[in-house]
Amino acid sequence: MDALDVARWQFGVTTVYHFLFVPLTIGLSVLVAILQTLWHRTGNERYLKLTKFYGKLFLINFAMGVVTGIVQEFQFGMNWSDYSRFVGDIFGAPLAIEALVAFFLESTFIGLWIFGWDRLPKRLHLAAIWAAAIGTNLSAYFILAANSFMQNPVGYRINPDTGRAELTDFLAVLTNKVALITFPHTLAGAFLVAGSLVVSVGLYHVIRHRDSADTGAYRFATKFGSWVVLISSALVLITGDIQGKIMTQVQPMKMAAAEGLYTTESPASFSVLTIGSLDGSREVFALKIPYLLSYLGTGDPNGTVHGIDDLQAQYASQYGAGSYTPIIPITYWSFRFMIAFGLAAAAIALLVLWAQRKGRTPTSKWLLRAGLVMPLLPLAANSFGWIFTEMGRQPWIVFGEMLTRDGVSRSVSLTEVLTSFTAFTLIYAILAVIEVKLLLRYAKAGVPDLTDTPEIDDSHDDTERPLAFAY
């Protein structure tokens, strides 16, 4: 084990942990804005209760996401300074815009939304949550644009004197075809997570508190969340199909690694399940769907999908001697876990809708247990999706331009990286406990009592009245 190994582990752990909060923040910001819009248009109190209820869960998650996301920035300078030096001219541009525009937008208007419940006019207060939601989604786009450059470098040139990548076309970076499809795919995955949380919490109260005065609100939440899950699941499949075809064009090794396909095939089958050697090089048993891999990769059921062996030979000739093959078992299984967990969440959403058909009230303990587990499924799907995306790119940190081993900081010792890795992991473990306890506590508490909520009077000048924290 050396500093490179630990640095990779640290970035992997902190990235996956941070991304547990990101999709929920992205999706829930929009769902809360929709709920508040329903209240604004109808005046129905149940929508206001749901807005404040899920808004509280959104704020807890948002705060945790900000805290964990800051660490990501530090690692570029601490552990990956050679990478930062090589690609900083390009990578820094979208990240700077994300911080100065998108994050500023979301953080500012979230503050106005939190403290402006009985201070701002209803329309302005509603506009605040929508502005925060737009900022959150814009933030995701700029970050994904930066990551997409690592997958498919565009809009740059290599300075022969400095050996650094220099930005030549910022618009090309922002319109990278990988970014253009990764963004809607990521958003669909985020709504899958947020919808699952809405379903889970609503279903818990529907089954456990059937005689509550707020049962109608919870029933609406479960139906609303279930439809969000089903629609986002369909969008995940559609955008994922397009993403697979683009991935085959720009990173054919990643597609081959996703299937564990060593020899070039036309047509190529997709294996639902494969049992083989530990390194994935030898197949013992496989359950395959004919023509599916060719369609996923090329759009043609008879299309050619290049195998690992041929691509390895091509890359060795093009880039020099060395292994250009990712860890096959990780790419193979992470790709399938991503799909399986997402489909499982959609299946539970269908069961929830079926259990509430024609005004029925679900009573099944098994459905309740499935509902409680439901938010974890799309979270796992998102995590495995990113593991596949990043591990499938290996050994490149910037595909075709820089190997991961060349991006690590040369001046950082194994002890220093190990110390920071241990410290961050322990801190994250503590934060995880806090996050889960807070979410469970407020989720179990249910929707708030609005009897003491002051009415907003838009006709008077309330400039002297202080902002109020509504949570």
N, C-alpha and C positions, 0 to 999 in steps of 0.2 A: 504494500500500500504506500502511495506517495501523495504529495500535495494535490496533484491533479485528480486522483480518485476521490479524495475527501472534498475537494472543491466542487466536483460534479455531484456528489451526494448532497452536499449542503444546498446547492442551487436547486437540485431536484426536490428535496424535502420542503424547502421554503416556498418554491413555486407551486407545488401541489397543495400545500397548506393554504397559501394565499388564495388560490383559485377555488377553494371551498366556499369562500365568501363572495367572490366576484360575480358568479352567475346569479346568485340569489339577490344581490344588490341590483344588478342590471334588470332582471325580470320583475322583481318586486316593486321597483321604483315606478314602472309603467302600470302595473296592476293596481297599486295604491292610487295613482293618478286617475285611472279609469273609475275606481270606486268613488273617489271624491267628485269626479265629473257626474256620475250617476246621482249623487246626493244633490249637487248643485242644480241639476236639471229637474229632478223630481221632488226634492224636499223630503224624501223618505228617510226617516231617522235611522233605519237599519243600515243604509249605505254609509252614513256618517259614523256609526259605531264600528263598522267593518274597516273604514278608512283609518280611524284612530287605532284600532286593534292591530291590524296588519302594518300600519305605519310605525308602530312602536317596535315591532319585530324587525322591520326594515332598518330602523335607525340603529338598533343594537348591532345588526350585521354590518351596516355601513361603517360604523366606528371601528369594528374589528378588522374590516378589510383595509381601511386606511393605515392602521397601525402595522399590519403585516406587510402591506405593499411597500412601505418605506424601505424595508430591509432589502428588497429586490434592487433598488437603486444603488445601495451601498456596495453590493457584491461586485458590480461591474468594475469599481475602482479597487476594491480590496483583493479579490481573488482572480479577476479576469482583466487585468490592466492591459495586457498585450492585445486582447480582443478589442477593448475600448479604444486603444490607440489606433488600431487598424481601421475600425469601422465607425469610430465616434463621429466623424463628419456627417455620416449618413444616418446612423442609428439615433444620434442625439436630436436631429431635427424634428421628427414626429413626436418624440418623447417630450421635447421642450414645448411644442404646441399643446400637447395633452395636458401638461402641467399649467401652462399660462392661460389657456382658453377653456378646455373642457373641464378640468378639475376645478378651476376657479369658478366656472359657471355652476357646476353641481354643488360645490361646498357653500357658495354664497346663497343660493336660492334654497338649499336645504335649511340653512340657518333662518332665513325668512319664514319658511314653512313651519319650522318647529316653534318659533316664538310668536308667530303672527296669527294664531288661531282666533283670538278675540281682539285683534288689533288691526289687521288688514281687512279691507273690503273682500267679500267672498270671491269675486272674480280675480282680484290680484293674488289672493291666497291660493286659488286654484292654479293660476298661471305659474306660481312659484314652484309647485310640485312638478308641473309639466316641464318647466325650465330645468329643474334638477334632473329629471328623468332623461331629457335630451342631452344634458351635459354628461350624464353617466354613460349613455350610449356612444356619444362622440369620443369620450375617453377610451372606450373599448376599441373604436376604430383606429385611432392613432397608434395605440399599443400594438394592435394586430398588424398594422402596416409596417411597423418596425420589425416585428417577428417575421413577417412574410418576406422581408428582404433577406433574412437568414435562410429561408427556404428556397427563394428564387430571386437572386440578386439582379436588380435592374436600376437604371438611371445613375450609373457611376462609371468611374474609370480608375485604374490603378496608377498612381503617380510613381514612375520608375525611380525617381530620386529619393523619395521618402518611403516607398513601399506601402503607402497607405491608400485606402479606398477613398475617393473624393466624389462628392455629390455633383452630378452634372444635370440632373433632371428630377426635381423634387416631385413634379406632377406624376412622373413615371413611378416613383416610389409609392405615392398615394393611390395610384390606379393599377398597381401590381395585380395581375389576374388572380394570384393566390390570395391577396388581401380582399379582393372584391367578392370572393366566394366564401372565404373563411369568416368574414364578418357576419353575414346572415346565418351561416351555420352555427357560429358561436352564440348569436342572439337567440336562435331557436332553442339551443341547448339551455340557455339561461332561463327562458320562459318555461321550459320543461321543469327545471328545478323550482322556480317560484310557484308555478301552478301546483306542483306536488305538495309544497308546504301549505298552500292555501287549502287544498283538499284535506291533508292530514289533520290540520288543526280543526277545521270545520267539522270533519267526520267524527273526531274525538268528542266534540261537544254535542253533536247530533245524537250519538249513541249513548253517551254517558249522562247527558242532561236533557232527556227527551221532553220533560215538562217545563223547561226553562221558558221564560217570556221571550227570550232571544233565539228560540229554535228556528224561526223563520229566517233570521239573518244567517245562521250557521248553514241551513239547508241551501240558501242561495250561494254561500261561499263554496260549498262542496261541488255544486253544479257548475258554478263559474270556473273554479279551479280545474275541474275535470275536463271541461271543454278547452281550456287553455292548454292542458297537457296533451289532449288528443290532436289539436291543431298544430301545436309546436312539434309533436312527434312526427306528423306528416311532413312538416317543413324541414325537420332534421334529416329525414330520409331523402327528400328531394335535393336539398343543398349538399348533403353528403354524397349523393350520386354524382353531382356535378364536380364536387371537390375531388372525388376519386379519379375522374377523368383528367382533370388538370394536374393532379399529383402524378399520374402516369406519364404525362408529358414532361414535367419539369424534374421529377424525382422518380424515375422508373425503378430504382433500387428499392425505394420505400414500398411501392406496390408489390414487388416481388417478395419482399420480406414479410409483408402483411399476410401473404399466402404461404410463405415458405416454399416458393416455387424456384427450384434450382435450374431447371432446364426450360428453355424457351418453348412455349406451346401455342398452337393455333388450331382449333379453339382451346381455351384454357378453362378448367373447372374450378369452382370455388368449394373449398372444403369447410363444411360446418364444424367438423371435429376431426382432429388428426392426433394419433398417438405415434410418437417417434422417439428418436434418440434425444439426449438432453440438449445437444447443440442444434437440433432441428434439421440435421443434414440427411437423416435416414428415416423414411416413412415405414411404420409397421402396420398401421390401420388408418383408413380415412373414410369419412362419409362425405361424399362430394355431390355438388349440383352442377351438372354439365353446362357449359357455355356461359355460366354466370360471371366468372372472373373476366372473361373477354369483354362482356357487356359493361361491367363495372369500370374496367380500365380504358376501353376504347369506344364504347357505344355500339359496337358491332359484336353480335354473338359469336362470330367467327374471327374476331380480331386477334392479332398476335400480341402476347404479353411476354416480354423478355424475362428470362430467368436470371437468377443470382450469378451463376457461373459465367454466363456470357457478359453480364454487366461488370462483374469483377475484372474480367480480362480487358474489357474496354477501358475501364477507369484506370487500371494499372498502366495501360499503354498511354493514356491521356495525361494522367497526373503523376505517374511514377510508381515505383514498387511500393507495396503495402496492401493491407486489407481494407476494403471499402464496403464491407458487409456489416450491417448492424447485428445486434444480438437477436437471432431469429425467434427463439421462444417468447421473448418479451414483445416483439412487434406482432407476432402471430396471435398471442392470447390477449394482449391489450386491445387489439382491433376487435376481437370477438366479444370481449367483456363490455366494451363500449356499446356495441349494438344490443347485446342481451339485456343489460341493465336498463337501457332506454326503453326497449320494448316491454319489459316487465312493468315499468311505471305506467305505460300506456294501457296495459292490460288491467291494472288495478283501477285506473280511471274509468274504464268501461264498466267494470264491476260495480263501482260506486254509482254511476249513472243508472245502471240496471236496478240496483237495490232501491233507488229512489223514484223509480218510474211510477207515474200516475199518483203521485203524492204519498207513496209508501215511505215509512220510516225504517231505515236499516237497523237490525238488531244483532246481526252476526258478530260474535267475538272474533272469528277468523278474519272477517272483513276489517274490523277495528285494528287487529294486529297488522294486517297487510297495510292499512292506512298509516299506521305509526311508522312502519319501515319505509313507506313510499318515498319520502324526501331523500333518503340515503341512496336510492337507486339511481336517479339522474345525477346526483353528485358524484357517485362512483363512475357513471358513464362519462361525465365530463373529465374526470381525473384520468381515466384510462385513455380517453381521446387525446389528451395533451401528452401523456406518456408515450403513446404511439407516435404522435407528431414529432416530438423532440428526439426520442430514441431512434425512430426510423430514419432521421437525418444523419445519424452518426456514421462515420467518424467526423463529419463536417460540423463546424460551428457556423460557418457561412458556406453554403453549398458550392463546391467547385472553387472556392477561393481561400479558405482558411480551415485547417484541421483543428479540432477541439483541443488537442494536446498543445497546439501552438498559441492558444489564446489565454492560457493560464498565466498568472503573475509569476515572474521568475524570482522575485525578491521575497515572496511569502513562503515561509517554511511549513513543513508538515505540522509541527507543533502549533503554530499560529492558526492555521486553517482548522485544525482539529479542535482547538480551544473555542474558536468562534462558532464552529458547527455545533459543539456540545452545548454552548451557552444559548444559542438561538433555539435549538431543539427543546431545551428545558423550558425556556420562556414561552415558546409556542404551545407546549403541553399545558402550561398553567393557563394561558389565554384560552385554550380549547375548553378547559373545564369551566372557566368563567362564562364563555360564550354559551355553552350548552345549558348551564344552570340558569342563566338569564332568559334564554329562549323558552326553556321549559316552564320557568316560573310564570312568565307573562302569558305564555300560550295557555296554560292551565287556568289562569285568572279569568280569561274570557273577555268579551267586549266590555267597554267601560259604561258606567252609569252616566247618562247625560243630563240628569235632573238639575245638576248645579252648573251646567255649562252656560256661560253668558251668551246672549244673542249679539250678533254683530249689527250695529246700526250704521249704515253707510251714509246717513244724512247729516251726521254731526262731525264736527272737527274734534278728533280725539288725539291731537298731537301731544298732549301732556300725559296721556295714559301710557304707562310702561308696557313693554312687550311682555307677554305671558307665556310661560313654558307649559304646554298642554299635556305633558306626560308625567 
